[in-house]
Amino acid sequence: MSIVLHGDAPAYGAAATRRLSRDAVYRAVWRWHFYAGLLCLPFLISLSATGALYLFKDEINGSLFAYRTRVAPQATAPIGPDRLIFNALQAVPDGAPVTYIDPAAPDAAARVTLASGDRRIHVYLNPYTGDVLDRVDRDRELMAVVRGLHSLALVGPLGNAVIEIVAGFAIVLVLTGACLWWPRGRAGGVVTVRGDPRRRVWWRDLHAVTGFVAGGGLLFLALTGLPWSIWWGQELRAWSNAAGLGQPAALWANRPVSTVPLRDRLEDAGWTLQDAPVPRSVPAAAASVGIDDAVAILRHLGMPPGFEVALPVGADGVYAAAIYPRDVTRQRVITLDQYSSRPLVDVRFTDLGPVGRAIQYGIGVHKGEHWGRANQLAMLGFCLATFLLAVTAGTMWWKRRPAGGLGVPPWPADRRVAATVTAIILGLGALFPLTGLAIAAMVGLDLAAGRLRRRWAR
C-alpha cells in the first residue's frame, strides 16, 4: 500500500501544480479584466446607446424630421440647384454657399449648406417648388449630436482620444473575458445561467454567456471604430496611403493639386480619401461653369442620386462631389475643373487599395449600412449585448465589493505569472499606443499603490 501511495504522489503533485498555475493565470487575467472594465464601463454604456440610435439615422430623419427631409413627388421637373441655392440664401442672408446635396429620391428634399461665420447651416428645400422647409445648425441636428456623443468629438480632441483608449481596452476586455469564460472542465456559466437574480452567480453567468455570444461583435465594433480615432486611425490612413494600399495616388499624378484636403470641402469625404488633396482648376478666359451644369455633368458621369457637391473656392477651385451609399460598389468621388467641366479625379470603390476597401466596408457594416435590415439588427444586437455586459459587470462588482474599497481582484501569489500576463497586456497595448500608455500608467499606479500598502503595513 505504501508503495502505491509513493508511486501516486508525483502524479498528484504535478496535477496540483498545474491547477495552481491555472488559478494564478486566472487571477492575473481577472485583475486586468477588472481594470479594463472599470475604465470602460461608463463609456461602453454611452457608446452602445448612441451607436444603437445612429444605426437608424435614416429612419429617424425620415420620420421625426419628415417635415424637412421628405416632400410629395411631383410630375414636374425639379428646380435647378442654382435657384435652390438662391432661395437658401434668402433664408440665411449672411450665409455663403458651401455644398449642395442632390435629392436622393423623388420624395427627398434638397439640402444646401451655408457658411455663416464659424457656423455651418443646413437649409432644406422642396426641389419642386423651391420652398425652404427648415434651417438648422449642422452641429445641432439630432444625429450630429448623437455622433458627437458617440465619438466624444463634442468635447474636442481629448474626448476622441479617450474613445480611442476605450476602444483599445474593449479589445483587452474581450480577450481577457474569453480566457475567464473558458470552461476548464465545468459546465455551469459557460452556455447556461445558474441560480436566480438574487445571487451573484446568476449575474456572473449572465455576463459570461452574453460575452460568449456577443464578444466577437464587440471586438468587431472596436476594430472597425478605431479607424476614425484621433491618432491610431490617422496613422493607419497615412501608412496605408504611403504603402499604396489606401488612396489611389496614381489618379492624382500629373494633376495640379492644392494643399486643402477633401475633408475640408466635403462633409463626408470617406475614410480613405479624407487626406487626399483637392485638385486645382486651371484658370481660363472662359467663365466658370454654373452649378446647374456641374450637377448635370455629374449625373451624366454616373453619380448616384443623393451626392454632395462642394462649390469652387477661389479662381482655381473645383467642383468636388462625393457619395457613400449603402452599396459600397457605388461609392464615388469626382472633381470637375470649374472652367472646362473636365473630370480631374474620378475615384470609384474599386480604385481604392485593399486596406482602403476593407476599412470602408467595415465602417459600413459598423454603421449598419450593408445587407439591409439584417445588418442594422445584428449591430443593434451587439449594442444591446454591450449594454447588458456593462450592467451585469456593474451589478457583480456591487454585490462583491468590500466596504470602503474597490474590490480589485488580488494578484496571484506567483509574481512570475502576474508579470507574464502584464507583459502580454502591455504587448497588446503596443498595437494601440494611446491604450498602451494608459496601461503603462495603470501598471505604474498599481506598483506605487502596492509599495504604499506594504509601507503602511510595517
N, C-alpha and C positions, 0 to 999 in steps of 0.2 A: 504493500500500500504506500509505504514511504517512497518507494522508487517511482511509482506512478505520480505521486504528488510532486516530487522533484522534477520529473520529466515534463509536467504540465506548466511549471512555474514560468519558464521563459516565454511560452506562448501567451500566458495570461499577462505577463509584464509587457510584452510587445503590444498586445491589444489595448492595454490600459494607456500605454504611451501614445498610441495612435489616437485614442479617444481624447486624451488631454491635449494633444496637438490640435485636433479638430476644434475642441472647445476654445482653445486660445485664439485660433484664427477667427472663429465665430465672434468672440468678444471684441477683437480688434476691428473686424468689419462692422459689427454692430455700432461701435463707437463712432466710426466715420459716417455710417448711415444716419446716426442721430445728429451729428454735426451738420451734415448736408441738409437734412430735413429741417433742422432748427433755422437755418438761414433761408431756405426756400419756401417754407410753409406759407407765409402771407402772400408771397409773390405768385406761387402756384395757384392760389385761390383767385387772385386778380387775373392772372393770365388765362385760366380756364373760363372765367366768367366773360371777360372781354372777347376772348377768342370765339366762344360759342355765339356771341352776338354778331361778331364780324363775319362769321360763316354765312349769315343770312342777310348780308348787306343789301343785295339787290332786292330781296323780298321786302325788307324793311323800308328801303327807299321807295319801292313801288306801291307800298300800302299806306304807311304812316304819312308819307310825303307825296302821295299821288297827285295832290293839288299842284305840285310844281314839276313833277317828273313825268306825268302822263297827260296826254292830250287825246282828243277824239280824232281818229283818222278822217281825212277828207279826200274827196276825189280830185280836188285842185292840187296843182304842183306847189311844193313848199316855197317859201320866200328865200331868196339868196342870202348867204352868210353876211354879205356887206350890209344889207338892210337890217338884219338882226343885230349886228354889232352896233349900228347907228341907234337902234331902239334901246339897246342895253346902256349906251352912253347917256341917253336921256334919263335913265333911272339912277345913274351914278355920274352926275355932271363932271366931277373932278377926277374921274377914272380914265385910265389909258388901257386899251385892249391888249391883252397878252395872249390868250389862247381861245380857240373856238372848238366846241365838240359837236360833231355832226350827229343828228338823231340816229340812235341805234336801231330803231324800228319805226313803222308808220305811226305808232301811238306814243312815241317817245318825244320828250321835249329837247330842244337845242339848249346848249349852255355856253355862255360867254364868260370868261374870267377877265376881270378888270383889276388893274393895279391902282390903288389909292393910297399913296404914301407907302408905309410898310405893310399895309393890308392887301389881301387878295380877296376879291368879292366875286362870288358866283352869281350870275344873273341867268335865271331860267326863262326861256321864251317859247311861246307856241310857234312852231315853224311854219304853220299855215297862215296865221293872222298877224304874227309879229308882236302879239301882246306879251308884256312882261308878266310872268306868272309869280315870280318871287325873286328876292335878292337876299343873300346871306353871306356872312363872312366865311371864307373857306375853312378856317380853323375852328369855327363854331358849329359846323354841321355835325349832326349826331355821330355819324360813322367816322368822321375825322377825330372827334373827341375819343371815341371808343378805341380807335387805332393808336392815338396818342397815349392813352392809358395803358394799352397793351404793351407798347414798347417803352413806356415812361418817357417818351420824347417830349411830353408836356413839361417836364422839369429840366429839360436840356440834356447835354451830352452826358452828364453824370448819371442821370436816370437810365439812359441807354446802356451805359457801362455796367450799371447794376444788373440790368436784364441779361447782359452777356455773361456776367458772373453766374447768375442764377441758372442760365441755360447749361453752362458747364457743370454746375453742381447737380442739375437734374440728371445728367448723364451718369455722374457718380452715384446718385440715388438709385437709378435703375440697375446699374451693375452690382452695387453692394446689396441692393434688395434681392436680386436674383440669387446671390450667394446665401443670404439669410433664408430665402424661401426653399432652397434645395432640400429635398425630402430627408436625406440622411437616415433612411430606414424607417421613417414614421409616415403615417397616412393622414392624420388629422392636420388641418391647417394648410394642406397642400392644394387640394381642389375642393375641399369641403369646409364648412364653418361649424365649429363646435360651440356648445353652450347656448347662452342667450345674452341679450344686450346688457344685462346687469353685471355680467362677468367680463373681466378684461380679456380673457382668451377669445371671446366672441369677436371683439374689436380687432384683436391681433390677427385672427384667422380671416376676417373680412378684408383687412388691409392686405394680407399676404395673397389671398386669392384674387383680389382686384388687381394687385400688382402683377400677378402671373398672367392674367387675362389681358391687361392693358399696358404692361410695361413696354412692350415693343412700340406701341403707339406713342407713348410719352417720349421714348428715345427718338422716334422719327420726328416728332414735333420739335424737339430740342435741336436736332441736327439740321432740319430744314428752316428753322427760325434763325439759327446762328449766322447765315449769310447776310442778314440785314443788320447785324450787330456793328457797333461803332468801331471796333478795332479788328477783331478776327475776320469779320465779313469784308472789310475794306482790304485787308491784307490778302485774303483769299482771291478777291476780284483782281487785285493788282498782280498777284502771282499768276493766275490763270490767263490774264491778258498778255503778260510778258512771255509766257510759255506758248502762246498761240492756241490756248485751249478754251478761250472765252470769246472776247471781242474779235471779230474777223478783221484784223488790222489791214489786210490786203485791200479791202474795199475802200479804205481811206488813202491808199497810195496814190501819189501824184495828184492829190486834191488839196487846194488851199484850205487850211483849217484855222479856226480861231483858238483862243485859249479858254473858251467857255465850254464847260461840259454840258451834255444833253440834259442832265438833271436840272440845270438852271433854266432851261427853256420849256421843258415839258413837265407836267405834274406826275406823269407816270412814264419814265424812260426805260423801265425794266431794270432788273438787277445787273445783267451783263453789260449793258450799254450805258449805264449811268455816267461813267467817266469818259465816254467817247467824246472827242472834240466835235463841236458843231462846225460843219464846213462853212466856207465863206463864198458869197456870190461875187462874181467879177463885175464891178460897176460898168455900166454901159450907157450909151446915149439914150437908149430906149427907156420908156417909162416902166416902172415896176408893174409886174402882173398883179392884178387885184385878187382879193381873197376869193371872190366868186369863181374866177378862172382857176385859181390854185386848187380849190376844193374839187372842181370838175375834173381837173387833170389827175388828182389823187384817186378819185373814184375810177377814172378810166384806167389807171395803172393797177387797179385791183384792190385798193384798200377796202377792207370790210366796213360796213356801216358802223358808226359809233366811234370813229377815230378822232383823236385830238390833234389839232394843228396849231403850232405856235407861229405867231406873225413875225415877220422880219424885224430885227432891231438894228437900225443904222443902215448906211448905204451898202455895206457888204453882208447884211443879214440874209437869212434864208427862211423859207417856209419849212418847218420841221414837223413832221407828222408821225404819230405812233399809235398803235393799237395792240392791246394784250387781251384778246378774247379768251373764253374758256377753252376753246380749241387751240392748243399751243401751236399747231401747224399753221395757223393763220396769223400768228404774231408777226408784226412787221413794223419797220421804221423806214421812212423815206424823207429825204431832204431835197427841196427844189431850189434852184437858182431863182431869185426873185425877179430877174430880168428876162432870162431866156426860158424860164419854166422847165429847164432841163433837170432831170434827176441827178443829183450829185452822189448820194449814197442811198442804196436800196438794200436793206438787210432783212432777210427772212429768217425764220426759226432754224431752218436747215443750214443757214450760213454760219451759225454760231459754232464754236468749238464744243467738244464733248462735255467739258466741265460746265460751260455756259448753258448748254441744253439740259443737262441733268439738274442743275440748280433751278433753272426756270421752271422745269417740270415739277420738281419737288416743291417749290414755292406754291405752284398752282394747286397741288394736292393738299398742301398745308392749309390753303385758303378755301378748300372745298370747291375748286373750280373745274375738276375733271369728273368723268363718269356720272355726271348728273347728280340727282338727289342722293344716290348711294354714297358718293364722296362726302357730301355735306353731313349725312347721318353718321358715317364712320368717324369723321373728325369730331362731330358733336359727342359721340360715344366716348372718344378718348378725352375730350374736355370734361365730361361728367365724371369719368373714372378718375381723372386727375383731382377733381374737386373732392371726390369720395376718399381718395388716398390721403389728401390733406386733412380732411375731417377725422378720419379714423386714426391718423397719426397723432393729431392733437388730443383726441379722446384717450388714446392709450397712454400718452405722456401724462395727462391729467390724472389718470387713475393710478399711475405708479410713481408719481413724483413724490419725493420726500418733503417733509415740512421744512421750509426755508432753503430749499435747494433746487437745482435744475434737474437733478436725477440723471446726470450724464453716466452712461454705462462705463464701468471701470475698465481700465486696461487689463489685459491678461497678465498673469504673473511672469510669463516668459517674455522678457523685453525684446528678445530677438524676433519673435513673431510680431510684436507691436511695431518694431522698426521696419520689418519687411513689408507689412501691409501699408504702413505710412509711406514707404518709399514707392510702392506701386501707385498709391493715390497721387503722390507728387508727380510721378511719371505721367499719369493720365492728365494731370493739371498742366504739364508742359505742352500738351497739344492745344490747350486753350489758355494762353498766357495770363489773361486777367483772372480767370478762375484759379490758375496756378499760383498767382500772387496771393490771392485770398486764402488758399490752402496753406501756403507757407506762413502767412500771418497767423492762421489758426494754430499751426504747429508751434510757432513761437510763443503764442499766448498760453497754449496748453503746457508747454515746458516751464514757462515762467510761473504759472499757477501751481504746478506740481512742486517747484522749488519753494515757493512761499508756504505751501501747506506743510512741507517737511520741516521748514524752519520754525513754523509756529508750533509744530508737534514736539520740538525739542524741549 
